[in-house]
Amino acid sequence: MNDCYEYYKTLAFFVRKALKGNPAVQNQFGKNDVQKARKSQPRMVVFTESLAKMAAKYRADLVQAECSQALIDRLEGRAAALHDANIAQENYKKERGLSTQNRVQRLNKVYDLLKPLHEIAVNIYTENPPRLKVYTMPQPPKKVAATSEPSEEV
């Protein structure tokens, strides 16, 4: 997204230079939409694709304002790369549930292996707390209930 925004800023310079007296055409390049697009990857994809099309449409004016052909040509590639990245991110989000499930299953297997060890250690090392601590499984943190009454200190 940052790469696409940097391309936009560079192209915007040449758009202002080439189309100085034409604010309506400048707005076609996203002058008023860029800040909204920067906040959302799907919006930035659409914004960059639109920017590439506008740059191709006004190529002659931009080149006359000393904008390089390579910059205009690379915009379409940047839009495609951002689009692919967005799709990959959405696919990862969908697969995240499966990877979480697999991780929990593996951790439960480890827990099932360690639980009998802990139970035996409680019987063997009851009189030796430091040694028992070695075999004690970690406990989740206890939740502290919020009280509505302020505590009084003495």
GUDREN-950509 format. One line per field, with one value per residue: x, y, z of N, C-alpha, C in turn. Coordinates in steps of 0.001 Angstrom, whole numbers. Example, Ala and Ser with C-alpha at 12.3 -4.5 7.8 and 13.67 -1.06 7.14 Angstrom:
<pts>
n_X = c(13190, 12850) .
n_Y = c(-5690, -2250) .
n_Z = c(7800, 7080) .
ca_X = c(12300, 13670) .
ca_Y = c(-4500, -1060) .
ca_Z = c(7800, 7140) .
c_X = c(13200, 12900) .
c_Y = c(-3300, 30) .
c_Z = c(7800, 7870) .
</pts>
This chain:
<pts>
n_X = c(826, 1937, 3865, 2278, 1076, 3274, 3889, 1592, 1926, 4166, 3194, 1083, 2371, 3233, 751, -436, 1310, 1012, -1729, -2552, -4549, -6930, -8926, -10978, -10154, -7834, -8981, -10003, -7831, -7803, -7434, -9115, -9778, -7720, -6950, -8996, -8692, -6218, -6699, -7792, -7161, -8584, -9893, -7687, -6683, -8637, -8433, -5769, -5868, -7672, -6203, -4079, -5427, -6317, -3872, -2916, -4806, -4338, -1748, -193, -308, 935, 3490, 4379, 4677, 7017, 6922, 7953, 7750, 8054, 7191, 4435, 3813, 4486, 2544, 235, 1224, 1833, -713, -1791, -111, -783, -3442, -3180, -1845, -3839, -5775, -4340, -4072, -6751, -7316, -5585, -6768, -9076, -7999, -6888, -8454, -8357, -5610, -5404, -7061, -5592, -3259, -4253, -5089, -2603, -1376, -3103, -2521, 58, -534, -2099, -108, 1525, -84, -543, 2064, 2322, 358, 1431, 3780, 2737, 1953, 4415, 6235, 5118, 6050, 8228, 8316, 9917, 10910, 8509, 7498, 8865, 7526, 4998, 2259, 1740, -573, -3532, -3788, -5412, -8554, -9325, -11980, -13844, -14629, -17295, -17162, -14953, -11767, -10833, -8096, -6120) .
n_Y = c(-1190, 1203, 1530, 1882, 4273, 5973, 5957, 7218, 9805, 10718, 10624, 12419, 14845, 15262, 15270, 17581, 19384, 18923, 19226, 21745, 23852, 22472, 21339, 19410, 17233, 16649, 15712, 13326, 11739, 11042, 12929, 13875, 11522, 10019, 9946, 8511, 6094, 5237, 4192, 1700, -1458, -2858, -642, 810, -826, -617, 2130, 2395, 861, 2386, 4734, 3905, 3469, 6074, 7345, 6076, 6966, 9740, 9810, 11143, 13872, 13721, 12747, 14855, 16674, 15867, 13458, 10163, 7428, 4924, 5143, 5503, 3087, 1228, 1544, -13, -2553, -2297, -1969, -4475, -6087, -5219, -5966, -8769, -9203, -8440, -10406, -12673, -12080, -12140, -14843, -16010, -15181, -16733, -19274, -19222, -20122, -22910, -23401, -22540, -24382, -26751, -26163, -26009, -28650, -29985, -28870, -29817, -32533, -32550, -31624, -33763, -35690, -34654, -34357, -36817, -37112, -34875, -35479, -37751, -36644, -34940, -36747, -37930, -35819, -34253, -33396, -31924, -29003, -27298, -29164, -30250, -28094, -28124, -30028, -29078, -27993, -25066, -22600, -20938, -17341, -15890, -14370, -11164, -10046, -7179, -4780, -2768, -1261, 931, -31, -27, 1274, 542) .
n_Z = c(0, 794, -1158, -3444, -2724, -2712, -5440, -6321, -5216, -6646, -9270, -8978, -8768, -11409, -12647, -11605, -12744, -15534, -15971, -15074, -15099, -14848, -12714, -12515, -14054, -12674, -10341, -11275, -11134, -8516, -6508, -4440, -3207, -2217, 515, 1812, 499, 1407, 3884, 3689, 2402, 286, -883, -1688, -3654, -5699, -6111, -7043, -9383, -10852, -11014, -12632, -15029, -15612, -15902, -18172, -19981, -20073, -20927, -22953, -22207, -19692, -20312, -21828, -19807, -18719, -17359, -16757, -19066, -18011, -15368, -15680, -16946, -14970, -13050, -13519, -13005, -10292, -9251, -9851, -8299, -5713, -5689, -5847, -3421, -1650, -2130, -1320, 1404, 2246, 1743, 3588, 5959, 5901, 6146, 8614, 10762, 10501, 10907, 13534, 14812, 14341, 15770, 18411, 18752, 18660, 20930, 22888, 22790, 23837, 26384, 27303, 27489, 29494, 31757, 33316, 34313, 35943, 37848, 39076, 40097, 42040, 43988, 44647, 45297, 47348, 49809, 49066, 47909, 46105, 44240, 43333, 41991, 39597, 38133, 37974, 36129, 34138, 35201, 34077, 34189, 36998, 36959, 38070, 39856, 39228, 41569, 42744, 44949, 46598, 47912, 51321, 52958, 55804) .
ca_X = c(0, 2828, 4493, 1281, 897, 4454, 3687, 555, 2493, 5019, 2332, 285, 3207, 3171, -639, -596, 2117, 469, -3132, -2582, -5791, -8067, -9128, -11871, -9334, -6964, -9781, -10118, -6644, -7982, -6972, -9991, -10081, -6515, -6886, -9899, -8111, -5055, -7153, -8349, -6444, -9434, -10088, -6432, -6592, -9497, -7856, -4562, -6282, -8253, -5089, -3350, -6240, -6291, -2531, -2847, -5681, -3710, -317, 456, -160, 1908, 4821, 4750, 5076, 8270, 6701, 8565, 6878, 8204, 6334, 3055, 3681, 4609, 1345, -644, 1861, 1673, -2121, -1956, 588, -1587, -4630, -2762, -1564, -5120, -6386, -3564, -4412, -8104, -7208, -4943, -7776, -9979, -7271, -6409, -9235, -7823, -4297, -5653, -7581, -4470, -2370, -4916, -5034, -1232, -1145, -3871, -1775, 1147, -1172, -2481, 1113, 2097, -1014, -221, 3343, 2024, -390, 2381, 4691, 2027, 2013, 5793, 6954, 4264, 6870, 9351, 7706, 10745, 10963, 7167, 7318, 9428, 6543, 3689, 1906, 1356, -1997, -3927, -3887, -6733, -9203, -9684, -13311, -13896, -15610, -17815, -16860, -13520, -11185, -10384, -6799, -6003) .
ca_Y = c(0, 2376, 1640, 2481, 5675, 6718, 6143, 8245, 11131, 11085, 10892, 13619, 15997, 15455, 15598, 19016, 20116, 18758, 19630, 22828, 24610, 21580, 20614, 18255, 16109, 16310, 14910, 11985, 11013, 10669, 13983, 13954, 10179, 9294, 9732, 7399, 4870, 4822, 3566, 378, -2118, -3033, 661, 1200, -1628, 31, 3449, 2245, 416, 3565, 5644, 3369, 3720, 7506, 7671, 5608, 7830, 11053, 9540, 12173, 15085, 13460, 12651, 16223, 17348, 15217, 12236, 9065, 6357, 3781, 5382, 5241, 1661, 456, 1692, -1166, -3661, -2054, -2239, -5932, -6640, -4914, -6815, -10125, -9194, -8378, -11737, -13569, -11756, -12651, -16303, -16337, -14998, -17879, -20469, -19020, -20981, -24269, -23456, -22419, -25675, -27708, -25797, -26397, -30111, -30374, -28482, -30726, -33789, -32328, -31547, -35119, -36410, -34100, -34409, -37925, -36818, -33917, -36168, -38614, -35775, -34437, -37810, -38218, -34663, -33425, -32836, -31189, -28018, -26860, -30242, -30356, -26969, -28525, -30853, -28432, -27378, -23668, -22323, -19658, -16275, -15757, -13099, -10408, -9474, -5750, -4450, -1411, -523, 1198, -711, 873, 895, 878) .
ca_Z = c(0, 843, -2477, -4346, -2341, -3186, -6874, -6484, -4930, -7777, -10417, -8684, -9103, -12864, -12997, -11314, -13718, -16884, -16035, -14096, -15074, -15019, -11450, -12689, -14514, -11548, -9415, -11842, -10684, -7120, -5603, -3269, -2710, -1805, 1962, 2131, -59, 2208, 5119, 3426, 1316, -897, -1521, -2332, -4876, -6697, -6367, -7855, -10716, -11504, -11273, -13781, -16229, -15895, -16383, -19565, -20772, -20221, -21117, -23779, -21388, -18627, -20930, -22209, -18562, -18347, -16577, -17511, -19556, -17112, -14204, -16109, -17234, -13729, -12214, -13698, -12290, -8851, -8942, -9889, -7133, -4530, -5802, -5475, -1984, -958, -2238, -455, 2788, 2497, 1819, 4861, 7010, 5855, 6576, 9976, 11656, 10409, 11566, 14973, 15242, 14350, 16882, 19659, 18837, 19029, 22327, 23732, 22853, 24797, 27702, 27685, 27867, 30717, 32885, 34232, 34961, 37014, 38905, 39791, 40841, 43219, 44993, 45047, 45827, 48191, 50882, 48486, 47004, 44968, 43250, 42783, 41081, 38311, 37434, 38000, 34853, 34297, 35365, 33461, 35190, 37614, 36665, 39259, 39675, 39520, 42609, 42616, 46181, 46757, 49069, 52379, 53517, 57211) .
c_X = c(868, 3498, 3532, 1068, 2080, 4356, 2652, 1143, 3373, 4179, 1521, 1075, 3099, 1755, -881, 156, 1476, -936, -3414, -3946, -7041, -8310, -10045, -11083, -8363, -7711, -10003, -8925, -6696, -7547, -7804, -10245, -8896, -6483, -7812, -9300, -6957, -5455, -7636, -7645, -7344, -9708, -8843, -6223, -7387, -8915, -6660, -4900, -6868, -7170, -4307, -4114, -6230, -4927, -2366, -3670, -5020, -2189, 389, 690, 907, 3331, 5298, 5193, 6305, 8104, 7261, 7521, 6894, 7301, 4883, 2843, 3715, 3364, 424, -86, 1727, 243, -2365, -1288, -212, -2859, -4302, -2476, -2854, -5815, -5659, -3905, -5807, -8096, -6585, -5945, -8722, -9303, -6810, -7165, -8715, -6469, -4444, -6145, -6458, -3525, -2965, -4875, -3644, -936, -1926, -3188, -637, 585, -1537, -1269, 1646, 1204, -726, 1104, 3140, 1320, 512, 3313, 4031, 2082, 3429, 6427, 6085, 5072, 8031, 8817, 8614, 10813, 9600, 6914, 7842, 8382, 5146, 3429, 1456, -163, -2337, -4051, -5318, -7283, -9620, -11032, -13282, -14986, -16037, -17513, -15363, -13001, -10666, -9053, -6708, -4587) .
c_Y = c(1250, 2606, 2304, 3954, 6526, 6959, 7224, 9641, 11609, 11455, 12164, 14885, 16297, 15792, 17083, 19864, 20075, 19343, 20751, 23517, 23759, 20747, 19398, 17028, 15691, 15427, 13502, 11116, 10717, 11704, 14026, 12595, 9467, 9027, 8602, 6077, 4360, 4069, 2134, -247, -2376, -1716, 1104, 411, -950, 1386, 3342, 1765, 1579, 4565, 5191, 3629, 5198, 7931, 7230, 6517, 9184, 10938, 10670, 13452, 14902, 13394, 14041, 17028, 16687, 14050, 11073, 8022, 5172, 3927, 5049, 3746, 812, 542, 483, -2386, -3523, -2347, -3748, -6584, -6402, -5768, -8246, -10227, -9174, -9735, -12729, -13329, -12293, -14182, -16737, -16214, -16191, -19142, -20387, -19905, -22400, -24370, -23322, -23750, -26705, -27432, -26235, -27910, -30600, -30033, -29391, -32082, -33679, -32295, -32951, -35962, -35944, -34230, -35590, -37707, -35885, -34616, -37085, -37759, -35215, -35482, -38015, -37045, -33732, -32734, -31984, -30171, -27540, -27912, -30412, -29253, -27283, -29266, -30229, -27742, -25932, -23520, -21020, -18588, -16163, -14380, -12444, -9761, -8012, -5502, -3011, -573, -283, 486, 322, 387, 1377, 1245) .
c_Z = c(0, -502, -3467, -4011, -2805, -4695, -7128, -6282, -6083, -8990, -10201, -8999, -10597, -13332, -12752, -12338, -15114, -17023, -15041, -14004, -15157, -13750, -11580, -13140, -13407, -10547, -9955, -11438, -9180, -6114, -4314, -2613, -2073, -298, 2406, 1663, 794, 3467, 4932, 2224, 108, -1629, -2270, -3615, -5986, -7091, -7309, -9264, -11514, -11894, -12509, -15080, -16601, -16452, -17836, -20476, -21066, -20397, -21875, -22978, -20313, -19181, -21339, -20982, -17946, -17380, -17403, -17909, -18581, -15885, -14548, -16331, -15966, -12850, -12314, -12968, -10789, -8421, -8895, -8672, -5853, -4526, -5372, -3981, -1175, -986, -1332, 1013, 3139, 2586, 3135, 6007, 7070, 6382, 8020, 10966, 11671, 11110, 13083, 15528, 15334, 15505, 18225, 19830, 19236, 20486, 23281, 23854, 23864, 26213, 28197, 28089, 29220, 31944, 33815, 34975, 36138, 38171, 39731, 40650, 42088, 44335, 45519, 45787, 46673, 49278, 50364, 47458, 45869, 43855, 42566, 41757, 39681, 37479, 37397, 36668, 35094, 34376, 34659, 34542, 35712, 37294, 37971, 38989, 40065, 40548, 42449, 43851, 46266, 48007, 50056, 52908, 54942, 57527) .
</pts>
